Amino acid sequence: MELFGLKEWFLGQGPILQSFLSGGFTWTLTALGASLVFFTRSVSYKLLDSMMGFAAGVMIAASFWSLLVPAIDMAEAQGVIPWLPSAVGFLIGGAFLRVCDQYLPHLHIGGTRAEAEGVNTTWRRTTLLVLAITLHNIPEGLAFGVLYGAAASGIDPSGSATVIGAVTLAVGIGIQNFPEGLAVSMPLRREGISRGRSFWYGQLSAIVEPIAAVIGAAAVLTVQPILPYALAFAAGAMIYVVVEELIPESQQHGNTDIATLGTMVGFVVMMVLDVAFG
């Protein structure tokens, strides 16, 4: 019996509930990472940078193996130019994050209040830090939500989108969410903010993932022809986050080599998960 029938129960649920539960799982791992502030006041930058690099590698691999490859397969099976939906959706996803990045007030980890991006605001530094992580959690939730919707829609003649594939993607995203929770809470704790508040802000950044996942699944079920574009949109948004935020932040403390190795390990872990189980 696999986890007392939990697998069979989960597979029997609708895509909306599956998306919500998977988003809850990824949020839980973020909260676990943030909870380390209750046990220590600081973590070495080498560890933080390697973990951020790992998160970047997971997102890169997930964008290709879990999103772009199925999008290309679906387009080809539907008689559409294979690369067209992926190219269009990918660029739109990146453009969407660029617009959000330009107008949503936020502050990257390690930055000073004066380096805040987006429109001018009087919001506190902690709020801006949480918004930065929240912004890049949106495409993560959309990614597995779209896959759940695709698997349930029955319009994927290629068979690339499966519930197990969506679960695998959620697991990979959850793994890389652990260091993200730590990366938010630990700098706040280092600045003298209480353990409770540091944890609260660290876990808060992932609350958006269940919401984004449900929106992604519902959108695909409602407007089914957008499926290949939606998969590529999520991939483009994730790659934008990796290049604009995760990789630069993982290397800003001079730990270039270990951060790069972390990225490679993260890529391999997600690739193995997707190919072996997806």
Secondary structure, 3 states (H helix, E strand, C coil): CHHHHHHHHHHCCCHHHHHHHHHHHHHHHHHHHHHHHHCCCCCCHHHHHHHHHHHHHHHHHHHHHHHHHHHHHHHHHCCCCCHHHHHHHHHHHHHHHHHHHHHCCECCCCCCHHHCECCCCCCCHHHHHHHHHHHHHHHHHHHHHHHHHHHHHCCCCCCCCCHHHHHHHHHHHHHHHHHHHHHHHHHHHHCCCCHHHHHHHHHHCCCHHHHHHHHHHHHHHHCHHHHHHHHHHHHHHHHHHHHHHHHHHHCCCCCHHHHHHHHHHHHHHHHHHHHHHC
